[in-house]
Amino acid sequence: MNPQPLLTTHDSRLTTLLPCDHCRGLGVWLDPNGSLHTCPRIEIREPHAPPSPRAAFIVRSLRRLYEEKQAIDPVAFEVAKALLPYSADDPCDRHFITDRFFQWSTDRLRQLHYTIAELRYKWMLPVASRKVAPAGYWIAADQKDFELWFVRAKAALVTPLIGLNCLARATFPVLADQLELDFRRDMSPVEVTDAIG
């Protein structure tokens, strides 16, 4: 990690500038060693557009990881940057991400799910997703967008838990009795009586 504090200087008058080619509008970049640095254009005081709302979420996540001295996964960083231009109306197709960042993997979809989970739960980045058309991933940039995704995601998590709970209640007595029957077959009635007491 870079021990120097990151600069946050942006020229607020330049909101119409295109994102920087070096940092894609984040204001920070990651070197090959995994250290976070301020964009060179900001360091030399060149005009630099402020980050978009989605980029601001990424920068917030990166700063938190940096302050906590946690390693920043370069692949997760690149996936987060790739999600910048996408929204709920036009999400990023999962095949674009898997083909671009996980060609090396024999299980690209698993790697994608692992990386999205890392962005959500380690980075605390609001990466939303949808399985129905238009399907894909994006960074939720406003409260409404986040709430719509959160309600769907929460329901998707609760349904299997309810199912597991019902399954356990329905089968445990049978399974427990089965184990007890096996126990009774292994011991004679006299041995059972002696063991009890």
C-alpha angles and dihedrals in degrees: 000000000000108000094205119091114256118248118235100189115140128164101240091197090067101067091132094061117114115247115278115266091221100052102015089238097305097111089226136069137193120235122216090264091059096254119142117230138178114255109270091231090060092045092055090043097245117155110279128176116236116252119273117245090264091047090049089059090052092048090048090052093046092049091051091050090046093051091047089049092237121155115255112223107226093211092052088048091053092047090050090051091048090056093056099096095044130093141176089273093050110022126185112261113239091229090061090056096042093047093046102042109018106043088123094060126091088209105041095168092055090050090050092051091047092051094046089050090051091051091049103041105026100031093033087222113158097237106172126194142186131199097198125070121321083038126181147074134299140156109260104234101181139037097253093051091048094047093052091052094042094054091051093045093048092050090049090055097044096051096064091044091054089048092050091049092051091046092051093049092047098046107028096079090050093046093044091049090048090055089047091051090053088051091052092050092053094056132052118237089254092054091049091051091047092048093050094050 
